[in-house]
């Protein structure tokens, strides 16, 4: 007999309450818990009580189902129940009730879900190896009952019309494929709805800049901090340069103390004084400063920074060797603070394999290097998305990146033996939340990353609301990080069924065509390639060409103007991208017209707006390219006509302000006023309008109004 054959029966949800008066108080008592202290019964009770309240509230949304929480007192009730137990409560349960062959999972964040029966009682036991495992187990059980959370908005949540009857007998054990799973960034912009979406989809990595830290800790989220800005924060030239100029980069025969947040001149890595001071200040921050909640401190050089040219730095080896030396000093300072009792938690150090530090180290690591406390994140920013990362046919771009990753994970000459992480770019800064599906790419890439040995993964810069089509990428990303062997086709079919109901088939075609259309998103809207100059339209299109000095616009084999079929480095042409977007639009517009289910119709509002913004961005690039092609021919008449068409789409984008909300980047130029600034061509656009005497808010009377700022590009 299954737990209940009557979907209308009352449910009891049991969890420990710790020292709180009730389970409800424990569930909302995160601000009364010391989350910086060593993990104990109070942290466990707060999280498990929250899981119980979540289960009760969701079950009670189903018609004719009532659920209430109660403290677990070592007895299972007669009503259908869910008992949420961690290690301490499970030890008590084994002594007082029959739990069959249930055993405590050993792997962190793991859970067991079992059907249990004792006399007249029948229900589900959710047993976690730790509080995170128990929390994830509850959400897994709710998924088994038909609940889904594809997006942060309440209207994104799928509530089943009834519980399956009879409810299934369950005997399952699950562990995560990737230990840390989430997002990279450095801003306080989570919001409760988004953070809840994360945990409901079993993600656990967020930014330490988040202000609501107790809530995050209750949800078992881990924090990362640091990054490109650590020199600015811990050894600022404004404080130290006057007395210690030798701490900073030698360039052109002079020491340079020019560090602005994450850009400028790197420190002199061979100088022990600057390394030790940085490490000491970093540790003090971890002990009592802003980052006293941090779990991983990112020790990174500047973003595209200028490296010190002094002789001693050259002797250290390549930039990777230099960065590992600084990471070693920081890690040793953390370990010393732990031994001295000054730091009461483990904090790992993370370094990037990114741009200059993509190659493996060339020198022996420092004596006593702590591999276990250090993680390397391999960032794939130079990649293309027309091919999976290990696709041998992508000789122009991805093959080189894949070889570098395999150096870190397979090359016996690589002396680093710590954990590997992957940093992906499903919403890199210049994408500005374009509606780009990555379903096929992730289906191949994430298992590949897992099999290289990576056990941590994140991507930047996730928006936190108004997702629309982005929901598919984010939920599939979460599901694959939990289970790298996920059947992605079945997952997408499930997603479409619950999100679009009777329109699942048409929307499946829409997503498929949209993904095909945007395969060249990197060379089209960002850049791709390891060698400089990289394939990047932005560097080209901001200037005019002429017959004497024509612009070479299509520098990548991946992205030609017109269809050109190749066995290697194949990708959709610009014209094919436009054609595919038109095809996708026809499908989406028809579904938008036909949808009658209120929930589906509301979800489609977000989809349509996100898609139309994306199509306008691509159309903007298309028209700007055509302006430049006619300028190459010195054909001002046809160029002006294209400029008029460019103005139509440019002014449409100026009125779109959705893109500026809920996404921020690490630099001021990643903060967008509207869709026009999100093109990265607002200045070039104004100049084109002035060149052809066309009136816009920036060109009254067809002339530039004042001196507008230069378009920013950060390669």
WOHU-V255885 format. One line per field, one symbol per residue. phi: phi as a letter, one per 40 degrees, with the letter a starting at -180 (. if undefined). psi: psi as a letter, one per 20 degrees, with the letter a starting at -180 (. if undefined). burial: # if it has 9 or more other C-alpha atoms within 8 Angstrom, else .. A space follows every 10 residues. Layout:
phi->???
psi->???
burial->???
This chain:
phi->.cdabbcccc bbbbacbfcc cbcdcccbbc ccbccccdda cccccccccc dccdcccccc ccdgbbabca ccbgbccccd abbbbbdccc cccccbbcbg cdbccccdgc abbbcbbafc caabbbbbca ccdccccccc ccccchcabc acccccccbc caccbccccb abbbbccbcb aibbiabcac gcccccddcc bgcabacccd cccdcccdcg ccbbaghccc cccbbcdccb cdcbcccbcc aggbcbbcbb fbbhbccccc cccccccdcc cccccccbbc bcbcbbbcbb cccfccccbc cccccchcdc dccccccccc cccccccccc gcbcacbcbb bccafccccc cbbccddgdc cccbbbbccb cccbbcbccc ccccccbcdc ccccccdcbb ccccccbccb bbbcbcaddc cfgccbcbdc ccdcccdcdc cchcbaaaab bccbafcgcc dcdcccdccc ccbccdcccc ccccdccccb fcbdcccccd cccccccbdc dcccbbaahc cccccacccc ccbcbadcbc cccccbdcbc cbdacbcbfc accdcccccc cccccccccc cccccbcdcc ccccdccccc ccdccccccd cdccdcdccc cdcfbccccc cccccccdcc cccdccbccc cgbbbcbdcc bbcacccccg bccccccccc dbgbcadcbc ggbccgbccc ccbbc
psi->prhpjoijqq qpopqqicjr hrggghhjkh ijpnihrqpa hgggggghgg gggggghghi ippjpppqqq pokjpprhqp rpooqagghh ghhhihrpjc jpqpqhpqjr qppqpqpodi qpappopqha hgggghhghg ghghijqqmi rhqhihpppq hqqppqqqpq nqpqqqgpgp ocqqakqnkf qggghhgghh jkqjpaqiip hmghgghhjk pqpqrbbijh ghghlphhhh hhhmhiirpp pkjqpoknon djrcprrohi ohghgggggg hgghhhgjbh kiiqhpponq rqokrpqpjq hhhhhhbrhg gghhgghggg ghhghghghi jhojrpoqpp qpnpdhjhqr qirqqqpjpn ghjpppoopk hirrjiqrhk oiimhhfhgh ghhgghghhh oiioipjaqq qporlilqgi hlkqmoqkgg ghhggghggg iiipjqqrqq npqjrlgcii hggghhgghh hgnijpnhgh ggggghghhi dijggghggg hghggghjhk hghgidrqqh qqproohghg iiqqarhhmq pogniphhnr grpopqhqkq rprghhgggh hgghgggghg ghhhphpggg ghhhgggggg ghgghggghg gghgghghgh hhjknhghhh ghhghghghg hghhiojhhi qjpqaiqhij ophahghihj kgghghhggh hjkpprhimp jjqpnaoqqq pppn.
burial->.###..#.## ########.. .######.## ..#.#..... .######### ###.###### .#..###### ##...##.## #######.## .###..###. ...##..### ########.. ########## #########. ###.###### ###..##### ..#.###... ..#.####.# #######... ...####### ########.# ..######## ########## ##.####..# #...#.#### #...###.#. #########. #..####### #######... ########## ##..###### ..##.###.# ########## ####..##.. ..##..#### ####..#### #...#....# #.######## .####.#### #..##.#### ##.######. ...#...### #####.#### #########. ########## .#.####### ####..#### ########## ####...#.. ###.###### #.##.##### #.######## ########## ...#####.# #..####... #..#..#### ..#.....## ########## #.###.###. ##..#....# ########## #.######## .######### ##..#..### .######.## ####.##.## .####....# ########## ########## .#####.### .###...... #....
